[in-house]
Amino acid sequence: MSHPLFFRGITYFYPTGNTSAVRLTEHLPPEQQANVLLLACGDPRHILYTVHTNDATNSDIEPPKLDVTCCDVESAVLARNALLFTLLADEDAQQRLDQIWNIFYHFVLDPDSFSLLVEQSRRLVTLAKDLESWNTGPYARFLTVCDKRTLAELHRCWSLYAATADYPADQRKWYQKSFFDGMKQVSDRFSDAYVFGSSRSAGPLLPLAVEVIARQFRRFWSTGVTDDEKFSVHYGTDPVAGFHLADVFATSGDETPAVLEQKVVRVARSEFSQWCTSVNKLLSATAMPSKLVAFSHLNSHGVTATPISTSPWKASRIEFEESLYGEGASDPAPTTFNVIDTSNLSDHVGLLNLLMVTAPILFKSPSATLYTESLLSNGDSASTVMLERLCGDLQTMSASLGGRPIYFPIAIHDPLEFAWKAINSEHLISFVPDQLGQLLFDVYLKMFSDENMARQLRNMSVSSPRAFLEQSLVHYTRRSFVQFLYHIKSRVQTEWTVVMNEFDDLVAQDRSLILGSNFYQEMCGHLHLLNIVTFSSMEPSYIQQLRVQTKSALFKEWESIPPVVTIVLSVPRSKMTAVESQLRQAGTPVLLCEIRNMNLWNMCADICAVYGRLDTTGTGHQKRATIVEDKARRVDVLSTDCLGANVGFRTRPSPRSHSSIEAIFTAPLEESRNVHILAEPPFPPGTRTTVNDARVYEVQEGTPTFTAQMNVTCTEIGSFLALVDITDPAGQASLAAGAVVKVEQTLNHGVRVCIDEYAKTIRFPLPVDVANTKLRVAHQSKYIELNAPLAMSMRNQNEDITKRFFTMLDGGVPTSLNVHRVNLDHLPQLNASKNQGVSKWLVPHVSLMFSDRERAVRGMASGKDTLVNLKDSLHTLLLSVAGVEGQAHTVFALQNASTGQLFAFIFVSDLRLDLGSHTVVADAWVAPATTAVQDKLSRLKVLDVLAIKLDAAEAEAVAVSVTTVRRTVPKLEAPTLVCVRGARLSAAVPRCGG
């Protein structure tokens, strides 16, 4: 992944999470092992909560096995997490939960907690002296360290913790003053302000929580310090943010804010104790279910020695242990995952960048899920935000990236969460070359829309200041775009040379991006490096001809000149020191390198920067550098206009930066003291720096090919054209005889082609609309052509409900594609009848299930669709159980509105708070309205039954679903069975299908 380099100003430490814990395995069948990857993992709240909610004591199946890989650029985050898990694995953990809470969440420690911290840190320091020592220690059975550098960083952090016990009085006093001063700055800053961040953890009760959470936040920041070299904890840190606070306010009654503030802390500590108890139970088991946690800075891609830096402004490269990630590993660590959580990384690196690196390592199964989240919203709708950040049409980008969102919010809120599934990758997608070239150009323009000044000026006039700043964030370099091409090349079948020539022509003609020509050479260099295309100006023959003509002194001692070289620029420390204060005031300015003279101005944004020292050996093409300090970039510098050029390190002008700084340091290209031209990048020996050609999926004989049918502007895929050869003799005979060909929907992306008794199922890459599919049948040539419109869109449409709810078999287990699982035993009950204040938040929360389109349809006298009717029924059921609109009801009957016939009863025992999803669920069961059931209800004197009336079509569907289990029901059965399976706690058996 390539990202612009930001100036390293104040680096904040995020010791605790800023969103409440979620159940990581909510989309996985309970029988399936969870291989989880947490990118920007932060604190371990998700792991703790997942272990706790997976613990189904009343279930007849074992909890799912967990293998969690935690990745974070901040070593102290990993050190804190590892410290917590080792404390929870010790025998006396249950008796020390209060001290463990204090260690993990308090700035100031009491003597007992401080003593425990020092004692455990010293123990970990001894165990972490090297990997061999760690792997033979007591914690290696559940906690694995993926590389030597990560272990060294953990050892460093634990050593700092342990060293605090030996601070002399003057040093301790200095640290205390430093930290208390930092605390006071934050406390004073928010003394009269409401801090809303932690209120998110109250979910739908956020409006009731704001005042109480603000009081708790101010109290926390006025009380204590932590043991670190200087105070750098982020000013938004709040220990309670990672816990579920809805239960505090759901039945709060008339308690004062001071009382509720105490309840908030008690609930957070209670949840922490419950979660830790579950983890302690798991870690204390004689037979561990799996490796629970692995710590690393980044996940491997099958290569142990990589050229990838551990983080910006770092010279160290990621090098994984051969014993875990090598080809001959006996117990290899997972490199593909069925759960990937990325926190709010999309806010920091860009959604497209994030999907490019995570989609390939998402396991290809119906239950595997990738989660993305954003805490930055510009006030637009969720669909607008998604399309803007995807840099293209949803259907088109999903087909290109290999993943699609299975659900997304119908309204903007904070945080904005999306869940993604891998799409069918068995077949290549064919594109007309010219159309693909235009599509890629459209993506290119959107990725670099921050360079479109006309758009920026237009946004300034219509957007709020915050929205304008967020839209101006720069997340992509030209290498990012080339990496996108590399990613989709494995999924696309086309003439790539024609595609890239078309794209190149469009780029050359474009005048909308003011820096387009400045970054053109960088883009060409990366197109060559990633084996996409090599333009004629980079061919060996042209390079040799240019060398003869120019006789440049730069390459006088070189035997041969590669198309792309690396330039290392040493920037004197004094030059950086002179502008650091200005750079900090500018916020997070983007830094880049440039080559410039009177005739050219080339920029490069894909750079690496490190403070330190640079050592070089050799000359000419054999010159090598040891990375201790570098400003390195690869760029095509072979041009007749390069003579007399300067190499510069500078800021990138942007609407977000008002700094007057441009060039931080420049040096002549020919100067050998500060400018070093290398044939290879200055990576450690043995580091793999080349890339393979993009992997192309093998197409099996007889499988259909899918051709993308583009819209007029070539910006969206409207449909897929599938050519299906009929190779079965029976099918061929039926076609030759003129049999009628029929198509029917199987899954949301599956089409069954039926020719008399012969049937063949076609799996499209994306969901399609079978009802509007066009057929062309070649009876004599024995093939069928299907032109299927895509059915996946973020535009709200009147869509059949059967396309919203699908269940597939994943390893023989029924799995819902878009409804998460819950463990009802771990969800708190909502005692609505005991609190009249429930209506204040429950009514608006339940009403928000309707989208804008659905609210409009709901107000019509006619024209309602099944989905709106279903939501109306849920609205009635939930509010009736709560009794917020009159008498409370717990028994409901589904009734044909025309005939009055009853089809089924729904019995609700209570409402529960689905804490992880910030919503409400009904704990209920369904029974058919048979005569025997009705008679029994009469004998039990259950007379208070609320009827939910259905129209004729829905009533017929329900009647079928409650009288037979063998017929597929196209209406209400689908969501009903999905919800039943989503809440089950028992293993699936063949006779019931789950």
RAMOGI-V407065 format. One line per field, one symbol per residue. phi: phi as a letter, one per 40 degrees, with the letter a starting at -180 (. if undefined). psi: psi as a letter, one per 40 degrees, with the letter a starting at -180 (. if undefined). A space follows every 10 residues. Layout:
# RAMOGI-V407065
phi: ???
psi: ???
This chain:
# RAMOGI-V407065
phi: .badcccccc bcbbcbcbbc cbccbcbccc cbcbcbbbcf cgcccccdcc cccccccccc bcdccbbbbb bacccccccc ccdccccccc cccccbcccc dcccbbcbbc dcccccdccc ccccdcccca cccccbcccc cbbbbcaccc cccccccccc dccccbccdc cccccccdcc ccccdccccb cbbcccdccd ccfccddccd cccccccccc cbbibbcaca cbcccccadc ccbcbccccc bcgbccdccc dccdcccccc cdcccccccd ccccccbcci ccbbbacacc bgbcbbcccc adgbccbcbc cccbbccccc bcccbbbcbb bbfbdccbbg ccdcccccdc bcccacccbb bbabbbbcgc cccccccccc gicdcccccc cgabccaacc acabcbbbbb bccdbcbcbc bcdccccccc cccdcccbcc cccccccccc cbbcdccccc cccbbbbccd cccccccccc bbbaccccdc cccccccccc bcccbdcccc cccccccccc fcabcdcbcd cccccccccc fccdbcccca bccbbbbbbc cddcccdcbd ccccccgbcc bababaacba abbbbcbbba ciabbbagbf cccbbccbba bbabacbcac cccgcbbbba cbcaccbbcc cbccabaccc cccbbbbbcb ccbcdgccbc bccdcbcccc cgccbbbcbc cccfbaccab bbbbccbcdc cccccccgcc cbbacbbcbb bbcbbfccab cbbccbdbbc dbcbbbbbcc cgabbbbbcc bcacccbcbd ccccbbbbcb ggbdbccabc cbbdcbbccb ccccaccccc bccccccccc cdcccccccc cagcbccccc ccccdccccc ccgcbhccbb bbbcbcccbg ccbabbbbca cbccccbfab bbcaabbccc dccccccccc fcbcbccbcb cccccccccc ccbabbbcbc bccdcccccc ccbcbbccbd cbgh
psi: hhiihihgbh hihgdiieii iihdfeeiie ehihhhhhhf daifdddddd ddeeggdeie iiiiihhhhh hiehdddddd dddddddeei dfddefdddd ddddeidhii dddddddddd dddddddfdi ddddeeieee dehhheiddd dddddddddd ddeddehidd dddddddddd dddddddddf deihhededd eebeeddeed dddddddddd eeeiiigidi hehheehhde deiheddded fdbfiidddd dddddddddd dddddddddd dddeidhhdi hdhhhidiii fehdhiehid iifhdiihhi hdedeidehd giiieiiehh hebfddddeh ddddddeddd ehigiddhhh hiihehheei idddddddde fiiddddddd deiihdiiie ihihihiihi iiihfdiihh ihdddddddd dddddddfee egdddddddd deiidddddd dehheiiddd dddddddede ehhigddddd ddddddddeh edheeddded ddddddddde fdihideeid dddddddddd fhedfdehdi hidhihhhhh hidddddded dddddebgih iiiihhadei ghihegihhh hbihhiiiia eehiihhdhi giihihegie eeheiihihi ihhideheie hchdhiiide hedehhhidi igiiiehhei iiihhhhhhi heiiihhhhi adefeihdih hhhhhhehdd ddddddefih hiiihcaeeh hhhhgbeiih hhhidihigd dehhihhgdd efihhhghii ehiehhigih deedhihihh fehhhidehi iigddehiih gddeheeddd dddddddeeh idddddddei dieiiddddd dddddddddd ddfefahiie hihhhhddee hidiihhhdi iihgddefah ihhiihiifi ddddddddde fgeghhhhhi iddddddddd deeieehhhe bedddddddd ddeieiiiid dee.
